[in-house]
Amino acid sequence: MSAPRDPGTPGFTPTGPGTSPTAPPDALSDATATTPPTTTAPWRRLDPRTLLVHCGWMGAPLASLTLTALATGGRITTGAWITLAAIAASFAVVTTLGLIRWARTEFRVTSDTLEVRSGLLNRRLRSVPLRRIRTVDLTASPLHRLLGVTVLRAGTAGSGDGGSELSLEALTVAEADQLRAELLARAEAEGAADDPVVARISWRWLRYAPLTFWVVGGVFVVAGSVYRTLDGMGIEPWKLGFVRRAFAEFGASALWLTVPAALLVVLALGSVGALALYVENWWNYCLEWTDARTLRVRRGLFTTRSVTIEGARLRGVLLREPLLLRAGGGALVRAVAGGLGNREENRKRSGLLPPAPRTEALRVASGALRVAFPADGPLTGPPRAALRRRRTRGLLCVVVPGTAVLAGLGAAFTPVLLHCAWIYAVVTTPVVWWLARDAYRSLGHGIRGAHLVARSGTFSRDTLALQRSAIAAWTFSTSPFTRRSGLVTLTAAVAAGEDGYRVRDLAAEAAPGFAAAVTPGLLDEFLVQRQG
């Protein structure tokens, strides 16, 4: 409560019926002089080269027409002329629509929001508070890089399905970098650490590139793509002269020599492709804390990618060890974070480390969590019933069906297949037995401070370190077979990454207590306390 001023005090104006308090004239003039005028941020447009980016789709059909003309000796059929006319008409339509879209799309960054307005007949204004923006990514395909532009995507809280993601295509590289700095300006300026760089590319890691599925599967994927492309051009690959000669020579040679040679060729091609893909994806790779709250991954040769993850949305990390990579002593690291888009986008954007030595993977996982990675140690193992279950499932799903099919074909056609049947059973049984044992030994779970740790898998052994506070719900799953074995699988629901992560094959009587210990208070109303 303030004391009344003396009427004799300079600047005092009495109040009463019919009067109102006023400030002295000098005070009014000073307030007017010091108050800055209210201004609004100007609207900005996308780069005009956006129109050329939208026309990039014409490359495939034009290349197809060119290859067709070369394959037919320069003769262009009526169908090709029709296709060319359709491309020209589509070009006119797409260019017109792109011009309208470019002219009617504007954006601006105010002190609190990012605003984007677009549309011709129906104008649309999207406004997102800067405090809700979690990730800002810059992606540039080879066409974007050729034109000197990039795509900016701002992921917001709750944008797991991609519906809340704002995308601006295309901006100049300099403008995109400046805009990203504006959007992330609310990050704390305390600094991340003395050395904010967590990891950089080491080309010694290239030896891990062939230790992935793509060393074999990639060859068949590329072969299938080439076949579809040629078939779409009206060229039947099997009728080409050199292809027919190659198959004829292959069949006429000794199979015990040609089959291993073919496998070596596939492995060689796959290894070369895996190395090329590794270089293209992870060129100039750098993982760093840009400030106290923002983790950024930069990588890419032809298609560059820069992914930023807000520290508050980083819920954990996943240490992944595929079978071949694990045999070579390697691993890779993925982030469990919100705001990275849908499942497909999350797989592309969550990578924190390429295939690398396991020691490096553990170091990077610790650097991302800012605590020692809590999963590299003894965990609580599953009951013995989990091993029996895996052995039984392997025998019933792999050994028995294959043996039965070969035996049936042998009884119907040739006794040779009967010998193949028992050889198949003898070979696959110990393999299945070993894989079941490895899968059983990989199982484990535990609580390490603020993190839930879960490990499982044999073809891809995954070790998850997940913040306990990020778990929103639990799901208890059983099947007729697991109920008979007394096993339960827990699924922790998280608004990040894959949305749910499993803790496999716990003892049924221990599962509720473990879930309650991970998230105290979350399951209290569902637990029944034993009396006495």
N, C-alpha and C positions, 0 to 999 in steps of 0.2 A: 504494500500500500504506500503510495507516494504522498508526501506532504504537500499542502496547497501552496502555491507560489504567492509571494507578496505582490499586490497590485502595482507596487511601485517598481517592480523589477522590469527592466527593459525587455520588450518583446512579449509581454503578457497581454492577453486579450481576454476580457471577462466573458463569461458564458452565462446564459440565463434564458428566460423565455424570449423567443424571437431572435436569439443570437446563436451563432455557431463558432466553435473554436477555429481560428485561422492561424497560420504561421506567418512570421514576419516576412515582408517583401524580400529581404535579402536571402532568407532561408529558401524561399520558393525559387529564386533565380539560381541558387547554388544547386538545388536538387535537379532542376531542369538541365543544368550544364553537365552534371556528372552522370546522369542516367543514359546509358548507351541506347541508341535506337534499336528496336527489335527488327532483326533481319531473318530471312529464311534462306536455307541452303538452296542453291540453284539446281535445277533439274539437268541431268546429263544424259547423253545418248550413247548407244553402243557404237563401236567403230564401224564405218561403212563397209569394211572388208567382210562383215558378217554375211553380206549377200554372196560373196564368192564361196564362203564356207558352206552355205546351203546348197550350192551347186556341185559340191563334191561328189554327190551320189551318181553323177553322170559318168564318172570315171570307169565304173564296172561295165555298163552297157557299151560304152564307146570302145573300151578295150576288147570286149567280146566281139564286136563288129569288126575291129581291126584284125583280130586273130582269125576270124572266119574268112575274111578277105584274103589273108595270107595263106590259109589252109586250102582255099579253093582256087588259088592262082589269080586272084584279083577279080573273080566273078562274084558280083553281088546279086543275090536273088531278090525276087519281089518281096519276100518276107522281110529281108534285111532292109529294103527301102521303106517298108511300112514301119519297121522298128525305128529307123532313123527319123521318120516323120513324127512318130510318137514321142521320141526323145526331144525333138525340137519343140513340139507343142508343150510337153511337160516343162521344158526349160523356160518357156515364156510364162507359163502359169506360176511355176515356183519362183521365178525372179520377181514377178509382180507381187505375189503374196509376201515374199521376203522383203521387198521394198516397203510395202505397207506396214509390215511388222516392225521393220527397223525405224520407220518414221514415227510410229505410234508407240514405241517402247522407250521409256525414260526411267531414270532412277536417281536417287539422291540419298545422302547420308546426313541426317540431322544430328543434333546433340544426343538424341535418345533412340532413334529408330533408323532402320533401313527401309526405304520405300521404293516400290517398283510399280509403275502404272503402264498398262498396255491395253490393246484392243482398239478396234475401229468403230463398230456399231455399239458394242457393249464394252464400255470402258471398265477396266478392272484395276483396283488399287490394292496392293498388298503391302502391309506395314508390319514390320517385325521389330520388337524392342531389341536393342543391341545386347542387353543383358541375357537374352535367350539364345544368342548365337553361340554354338558350341564348337563348330569346326568351319574353317574356311579353306577350301581346296582350289588349287590351280592345276588344270589339266590341259595339255596341248598335244593334239594328234600331229602326225607328220604334216598334214595339210595346214593345221593351225600354225605350226612352226614355220612352214614355208611362207605364210602370209604375215608372220610376225604378230600373231594374236594368241589369246588363250581364253579358256572358259573358267569362270569363277563360280563356285558353288558354295553357298553358305548353309550349313546344316544347323538346325535349331533344336532346342530341347523338344523331344517328342516327335522327331522327324525320322523315326525308325522305318516307316513305310515309304519314305521319300515324299510324302504329301506336303510336309512343311518345309521342304528344301527350296531355297531361292537359287535360281541359276541365271547367270548373265553371259550370253554368248553373242558376240565375242568382244573382248577388250584388248587393248594393246598391253604388252607385257609390263611396261612401266606403270600404266594406269591400274592394272590389276594388282600389282605389288603395293601401290599406294592405297588402293581401296581396301586391300586386306589389312594393312596397317591401321586404317581408320576403323574397321570393324572390330579389330582386336585391341583397340586403344584402351578398353576398360580393364584389360589384364593388369594385375598387380605389377608394379615396377620394382619389386624387391630384388629381382634377379634370381635365377634358378640355383646356381651353385658356382663354385670357383671355375669349374670347367663345364659349361652347359652341354658340350658335345658328348653324346653317349656313345656313338659308334660311327665309323666311316668305312667305306668299301675297302676291302683288301682282296686283290686279285688272286691271292693264294687260295681263296675260298672257291675258285672256279673248279677245283677238283671234286667238289660236292655236287656240282650241277648235274652230272649224269646219274647220280644216285636218287633219282625220282622216277615216278611212273611214266613221265613223258619221254624217257629215253626209249621206250618201246611203244607206248600208246600214241605218242605224238607222231610217229611215222605213219601209223594207220589213219590218224585224223587228217594229216596232210594228204595222204593218198586218196582218202574219201573225198576231200574237198576238190582235188584236181579232177577226179572222176566226175563229180557233179558238174564242175565247170565245163569240161569237155562235152558231157552229155547235153548240157543246156545249149551248147553251140552246135549241136547236131553231129558231133564227132563221136563215134563208137571206139573207145580205146582198144577193145579186144580185136578190132579189125585192122589196126595199124600194123604195118609190115614188121617193124622191129620188135613190137610186143609179141606177135605170133612167133617169130623166130626165137625169141628169148624163152618162151614157154616150151617150144618144141625141143630146144637144146637142153632145157632143164629136165624135161621128162625122159630124154634119151640118155642122160648121164647117170652115174651111180648115185643113188639117193643118199647113201651113207656119207657121200662127200658134198653133194649139192645142198642138202638140207642144212648141215652145220655152216656151210659157206653162206647160205641165204640168211641164217640167223646172225652171223657175224656182220653181214652187210647192214641188216636192220639195226643192230646195236651200234654200228659205226655211224650210220645216218642219224639215229636217235641221239647219240652223244653229241654230234656236231650241232644238231638242232637244239638240244638242251643247253649247250654252251652259248649259242647265239641268243636264245631266249633269255638266259641268265644275264648276259651283257646288256640286252635291250631293256630289260625290266629294272636292273639295279645299277645302271651306269650313274656315276656321280652320286651314289647313295650317301646320305647323311641323316642321322637321327640325333636331334638336339632339343634341348629345352630353350625356347626363344625367350622365355621369361618365367616367372615363378609359377605360372598357371598353364602354360601352353607347350605341348610336346609336338614337334614337327618332324615329318619324314619327307625328304626330297630324294627323288630317283627318276630314272628314265633316260633313254638315249634318243629315240625317235619320238615316242610319246612321253613327254615329261609329266610328272605328277608330284604335287606338293600337298601333303595332307597334314592338317593341324588338328590336334585333339586337345580339348580343354582338360586339364588335370582333374577337375571335379567330376568329369564324365568318364574318366578312366577307372573302370571297376575291377580290373585285374589283367592278368596276362596268361597266355596259353603257350606252353612249351610243347611243340609238336615234333615227333621223331618217327617219320615213316620207316618201314622195315629196312630198306636198303640204306637209307641215310643213317639210321641207328647203327647198322653194321659197320659203317664207315666212320663212326664216332662223331656224327654231325646232328644238327637240330636246327629248327627255325622258330621264330617267336611271332605271335600275333597278339594284338591288343583286344581286350574285351571292353568296349567303350560304346556309349550311346551317341546318337547323332551321326552315324556313319552310313545311313541309308538302309535300304532293304537288304535281304540276305545276300543277293548277288553283289550289290555295291559294297556290303560289309566285307565280303571275301576279298575284293579287290583293294580295299582301302585300309584294312586292319593290319597288314603286314608291317612288322617293326624290324625284322631282320631276315635276310635271305638265308638259304642253306649255308651253314657255317659251322665251325667247330663247336662242340657242345659247351665247352668252357666259355666261349664267347657268347653263346646263347644265354647261359646263366648270368653272365655279367650284364648283358643288355636287359634281360628281364628284371634284374635288380635295379638297374638304372632307371627303367621305366616306372617301377613301383616306388623308387626312392627308399627302399628297404631291402635287406638281403632276401633274395628269392627264397621263400619258405618251403618249397616243395622238394628240394634236393636232400632228402633224408628219409629215415624209416617212417613208414606209415602203417596204419592199422590194416591188416590184411583181411581178406574175406574168409568165410567158412570153407571147409573142405568140400562142401556140396557144390560150390561154384566150379571147382575143377571137374567133378564128375559131370556136371551139366555141360561144360564145354566139350569134354570128350565125347559124350553121347551125341551132342548136336553135330559135331564134326563127322562122326561115323555115319549118322543117319542122313546128313545132307550132302556128304561128299563121297564117302567110300561105298556105301551100299547102293545108291542110285547108279553110279558109274559102273560098278561091278555087275549089277543086274542088267543094265543095257547091253554091255559087251557080251555077257553070257547069253542073253536072249538072241542077239544077232548071230552069235556063234552057233547056237543050236539051230537057227533057221537057215543059215547060209554056209558058213565055213568053220571047221574046227579051229582054224588059226585064231579066230576071235575068242575062243574059249581060253586059249593060252594067254591072250591079251587081258582077259578078265582077271585071272588069278595074279598075273604080273601087276596089273593096276592095283589090285587089293593089297598085295605085298608092299608095293612102293608107297601108296598113299596113306596106309594105316600109320606107319611111324611118323610120317610128316604131319598128319593131323594130330597125332599124339603129342608131338613136340610143340606145334602151334598152340594147342590147348594149354599145355603147361606154361608156355610163354605168356599167353593171355592171362592165365591165373596169377602168375607171378607179377604181372604188371598192375593188377588191381590193388588199390589202396586208397585210404581216405584219412583225414585228420584235421585238427584245428591248430593253426600256427598263429597265435596272436590275433590280429584283426582279420585274418584270412582263412577261408575254407580251402583245403587242398584236396583234390580228387585226381586220381590217375587211373587210366584204363586203356585197353587197345593193344593189339599185336601188329597188325599191318600198318597201323599208325598209332603209336603210343602217345597219348596226350596227357600232359600234366597241367592241371588248372590251379591257379592261385586266384581266388575270387574274394573280394571284400565281403565280409559277413553282413555289413550294414546295407549292402546293395540287394540282398535277397528279399523279395517281396512276398513270396509264397512257396509252399512245398507241395509236390505231387508224389504220392506213394503208388507205385505201379507193380502189379504182379500178373502172372499168367498161370494157367493150370499147372504148368511144369515147375515154375518158380515157387508157387505156393506149396507144392508137394515137397520141394527141397528146402522150404523154410527160408526163402530169399526174397528180398524187396529191393527195388531200385528207386532211389530218390531223385527227383528232378527239381533243381533250384530255379525258380522263375526270377529272371533279372531283366530289367529294361535296358539291355545292352547286348551287343554281340549277337549270338544265336537265340536270344530270348530265354533259353532254358539250358541248363547244364546238368548232366546226370552223374550221380554217385551210384555205381552199379554194384548189385549183389551184396547187400548188407544182410546180416542176420535179421530175421523178422522181428525178434524181440528187442534188438538193439537199435533198429532204425529210428523209432520215435524219439528215444533219448538222445541220439546223436543229432537229429534235426533240431530238437529243443535246445541243445547245448550250443549249436551254431548260431541260432537266432533266439536268444532268450526272450520269452514273453509272447512269441508269435504263435506257438502251439499250445499255450497253457489251457485254453478253453476246450481243447480236444483230448487232453491227456487225462487219464483216470488214475488217481493216486491209489496205490495198494494200501489196504488196511492192515495194521499190525506189522 
